[in-house]
């Protein structure tokens, strides 16, 4: 009888895991659901992730064209944001962060790499195509990890251009509490108490703001929401973000 109870318990546990993977399987390939489940487990166990503003997150697996804009505190940021969302986010990422051992994952995730030195026109075109197909783009318009911490860096202009051209809603997400490490990759295995705060969708297509004004409006909103000071940067002539 004991073995029967154990077998039943294991079957129920496995059925629960299988159902959870299926419910998160945004690509209908099995792998995406498993990856997202691991992502959520990792975020809770290693970073004790707390998500605020869940009511502002679209609940559909395919929410349609949307731009997610986040401040950039650590290399782990995209993992935490993806863990909070039930849909797939295609991230823009700096080319110099492209390590060889991650190539299979970069290809599977469809990462859009941004060359900081040679301009961002190619990445911008890829992002536009993805948005035109009803996808979700994730951006860190500061273009680099915030240093000093808890300061809002200048935003690259690409975010305003994408929002204006695509008339896409913008979902702002604030990240706090991630580990301050010497390298971006170290934050992946350094424990923390991270918070992801999701703000209401912004519809810039309902305004007359131009691209540069949208970019600055978003930066001012992030400064107001976080209470962090704006960091001045003379190199604020960049055109797109990671």
ABEGO torsion letter per residue (X at the ends): XAAAAAAAAAAAAAAAAAAAAAAABAAGAGAAAAAAAAAAAAAAAAAGBBBBGAAABBABABAEBBBBBBBBABAAAAAAAAAABABBBBBBBBAAABBAAAAAAAAAAGBBBBBAAAEAAAAAAAAAAAAAAGBBBBBBAAGBBBOBBGBBBBBBAAAAAAAAAAGBBBBBBBBBGBBBBABAAAAAABBBBBBBBBBBBBBAAABABBAAAAAAAAAAAAAAAAGBBBBBBAABABABBX
